[in-house]
Amino acid sequence: MPRPFYSTLLLIGLFALSACDSNTAAVSPETPPPTGLAVSDARIRLPVPGKSTGAGYFTLHNHTQQTVAIQAIRSDVAGAIELHEHIHRDGQMQMRRMANPAAEAQSSLQLQPGGKHLMLFDMAWESGQQTATLQIDLDNGMTLEVSARLESLVTN
């Protein structure tokens, strides 16, 4: 067979192997994993010195045809986690606990400062620790496990 055929075959093979690299980036919200669910921008704000309550944020992307609701969240750095939201009532901002926020089909649920967010209680972490694990239990029986970066509001 002609030499160009083997060169082309070799290039195709190398391209296919490079697509199988185990060091590829995490699945982005634009390219959902096989489950159709993805979490992006997970982060935890550490408590200020002398306190033990922090806050957490992430976006749950639902690329499925079904609504999914969060049932519970756990972390290796918190004794308990609650879902809260800020609401405007009588001209004032108030925070209240929420039950089972949902990501509608083909949409996203965003937890962010000033809106829906996590409250992490009884926090404990190692000095220098950069990330923590969040386990997000959904009403469809799935548990999503994500790495959240730890952020400090205090500068040294």
N, C-alpha and C positions, 0 to 999 in steps of 0.2 A: 504494500500500500504506500501511497505517497507520503512523504515526510510531513507536509502541512496537516494531513489528517491526524497524525499522532500528536502534533503540537496542539491542535485544537482540542483533541480528546484530553490531553494533559491539562490544559487550561480549564476546561469544564470540570474535571475532577478536582483540581485545586480550589476552584470557586465553591464547589459543593462542600468540600471539607472545611473551608473557612467559615461557611454558614453554620457548621456544627460546633464551633469553638465554645467551650464551656465558660469562657470569660466574657460572653456577650453581655451587653447592658440589660438591666431589668426591663421587663415589658412596660412600655409607656401606655398612658391612657388612650392614645390614638391607635395602638395595636394591642387589643385586649388579649389576655391569656385565654386558654381553652375554656375556662370557667365562665368567661364573659364579664368577670369582675376584676377590678384593679384598684389599688390605693396609691395615691401620689402625695408628695410633699408632707409626709408624716413628720411631725416635730413636737417636742415636749419642752415647754418653758419651765425651767427649774424654779423652785421657790426662792424667795429672797432669804438671806441668812436669818436664822432664828425661827423660820416658819417651815411647815411641812406640806403645804398645799401648792400644787403647780397646775398648769393648764396644758391642754394638748389640742392639736389641730391636724387635720388631713382632709383629703378629698377622696370619696368613694365613688368610683366610676362604674356605672351599671350599663353594660353593653348587651344585656339580655332583654327578653320580651316580658319579663316578670318584675314587679316591684320587689325589692328586698329591704328588710328593716333590720336595724341593729338591735340585738337582744341584750348583749352584755359585752363589756370590754375588760380585759385583764392586762397587766403589765408586770414585768420583773422589777420595776422600780416603785410601784405603788401598792399600798395595802388595799385600796379600794378606788374605783373609778365611777364617776357619775357623768351622765350627759346633761348639759345645761344649755340654756339659751338666754340671750339678752333681749328684752322686749321694752318698748316705750309704752308707758302707762301714766296717764295724768301728767304729762310733761316731764316725766323722770324715766331714767333707764333703770330697769330692774332685771335681776337674774333669777331664773327659775329652773327647776329640774324638769327634764323632759323624758318621756318614755318612748322608746323605740322609734327614733327618727328613721325615715325611709328614703331610699333612692328609687325614684320612679323608673320604669322601664326606659331604656335608651336615654338616661340622664345621669346627673351627678348630684351627690350630697356633699356640700362643702362645710367643713367645720373650720371656723376662722375667728380671729379676735373681733369682738364686738357683735358676734352672732352666735350660732350654734358652736359648742366647744366641749371639750372634756375637762372635768375637774378631777385631778389626781390627788388623793389624800394619803397621808402617812408615807410620804416619799422617802426613799433611801437609795443612794447610788454611790458608786465608788469614785473617789477623786480621780479625775482624768478620764472618766468614762465618757465616751462620745455618742453612743447610741443605746437605745433600750428597745425591747420587744413589745409590740402591741399585738394582742390576740383579739380579733373582732369576731364575735359570734353572731351569725345572721339567722333570721327566721326560717331560711330554707335548709338549715342543718349544717351549713358550711361554717368553717372557722378560717378567717384570713389571718395570717401571721405576717406582720411587717416590721421592719426596722425603722425606728423613729430617731431622728437626731436630737440630742439634748442641747438646749440653748439656755444660756444664762443671761439674765437681765443685768447682772452685776459685772462691772468691768474692774479689773485689778489695777 
